[in-house]
Amino acid sequence: MSLIQRDLNCLWHPCAQMKDYEVFKPLIIKRARGSIIELSDGRKIIDAIASWWCKSLGHNHPQLKKALLQQLDKFEHVLLANTTYETIVQLSEKLTALMPSLKKVFYASDGSSAVEIAMKMSLHTRQIKGETNRKKFIALSNSYHGETIGALSVSDMGLYRDPYKELLFDVAFLAPLPYVLTRNDPLWGNCQQHWDILKKQLDLLAHETTAILVEPIVQGAGGMRLYSQDLLKRLRDWTKQHGIHLIADEIMTGIGRTGKMLACEYANIEPDFLCLAKGLTSGWLPLSAVLTSDEIYYLFYDEYDTGKAFLHSHTHCGNALAVSIALATLQVMEQEHICRYVSELEPLMFRYMSEIAEHTGKLENVRSMGAIVAADFIVRDPQQRVGFEVYKSAVKLGALLRPLGNTIYWFPPLNIEFSTLQELKEITQKSIEMVKF
Ligand SMILES: Cc1ncc(COP(=O)(O)O)c(C=O)c1O
């Protein structure tokens, strides 16, 4: 029996209608290097979406591999309660140096858990401070923060949440957002008109809210949409005025993706909680982190019997193999000047996608930020799954694109070579031309 048949006999793949696999079989991976994934039949395809936004330094980076092997020689994993080791302290020192006010770091294994940890910490501080009326979370419309129940509750994506709505709690979603296509849009610097509307919604909820969650600057699963940095600034001011926490979910944007280590830097703000995952280990191993301030940390710090301890744990909190890779990732980011390289990639990626839009006449709303560029298919028949069709064509031609519905985007490794980007441009253009819509 073929490997594919054996796979389909027993595997339930993520984020998929499994019936689609009747016509679009799983790709058999042989190995991966840099931005390229090699298939068992010898074909090479460009990992244009960094394997779900995590392979920031590409596949098989030698320095990351070395760090992993060195750690393997020492130990793989020991529980983090009451233990420590050099690498995790070094990593924690580096992470807490990212923003002056974020002085403490708590580890978990994936993005959704990080989001829920930040939410739990926020809610717990309210009990500690006797602010028990503050129970509500606010998020942005079109937000995405993960798939577990708490994270899904603060995600405004019907497609992912509707079947489970009985399990979800009530969250207020703010709209309309001041979306922009580039930083040249006047809205980027001033979103006063949107703010006037949003502030009315916020003021009504101020007394009962514990935290607001944002994906700073770029909403990922919501279609790679960019919004004004001015909104973040105003939200930060408003939350400070009202004693409400700001949770910055930088799971997708963090660690260099937008051309800065953190997207919050565009608005010059520091949140109360910062969530990192994905690029934190350059997608080698699952690891997430929640950073917070001393002010919040010391609310929990007391005698055990006061019940203030944050009694949250995952088996793999601070897994040593993942931690060794995360530390090496941060070192490589510095040594290879990755943020500077991303700022060179940005105009190139924008130009390439704009040229495809112009050439094919099939794309609109080209937008970009750092090493992210996206555009929407101009679709006449809403029933047609254009994104899926283009995805299949691109794989045939040599790129793993996987559009988000009818939004096509590139989100490659941050160190993708210019020549690979040029190749990706040609493949993307041809794949769009192969589909009739
Ligand atoms: C902004 C954001 N938050 C949270 C998550 C959830 O992370 P994970 O899939 O690791 O649970 C994602 C995943 O795509 C994300 O993009």
The ligand as a MOL file (V3000), in Angstrom:
LIG
                    3D

  0  0  0     0  0            999 V3000
M  V30 BEGIN CTAB
M  V30 COUNTS 16 16 0 0 0
M  V30 BEGIN ATOM
M  V30 1 C -1.8500 35.8570 16.0480 0
M  V30 2 C -1.9460 34.4260 16.4540 0
M  V30 3 N -2.2220 34.1190 17.7220 0
M  V30 4 C -2.3000 32.8350 18.1500 0
M  V30 5 C -2.1120 31.7890 17.2820 0
M  V30 6 C -2.2150 30.3840 17.7790 0
M  V30 7 O -0.9590 29.7930 17.8350 0
M  V30 8 P -0.8510 28.1830 17.8660 0
M  V30 9 O -1.3130 27.7150 16.5370 0
M  V30 10 O 0.5950 27.9320 18.1160 0
M  V30 11 O -1.7160 27.7150 18.9810 0
M  V30 12 C -1.8190 32.0560 15.9390 0
M  V30 13 C -1.6450 30.9650 14.9820 0
M  V30 14 O -1.6460 31.1220 13.7930 0
M  V30 15 C -1.7420 33.4120 15.5160 0
M  V30 16 O -1.4850 33.7270 14.2390 0
M  V30 END ATOM
M  V30 BEGIN BOND
M  V30 1 1 1 2
M  V30 2 1 2 3
M  V30 3 2 2 15
M  V30 4 2 3 4
M  V30 5 1 4 5
M  V30 6 1 5 6
M  V30 7 2 5 12
M  V30 8 1 6 7
M  V30 9 1 7 8
M  V30 10 2 8 9
M  V30 11 1 8 10
M  V30 12 1 8 11
M  V30 13 1 12 13
M  V30 14 1 12 15
M  V30 15 2 13 14
M  V30 16 1 15 16
M  V30 END BOND
M  V30 END CTAB
M  END
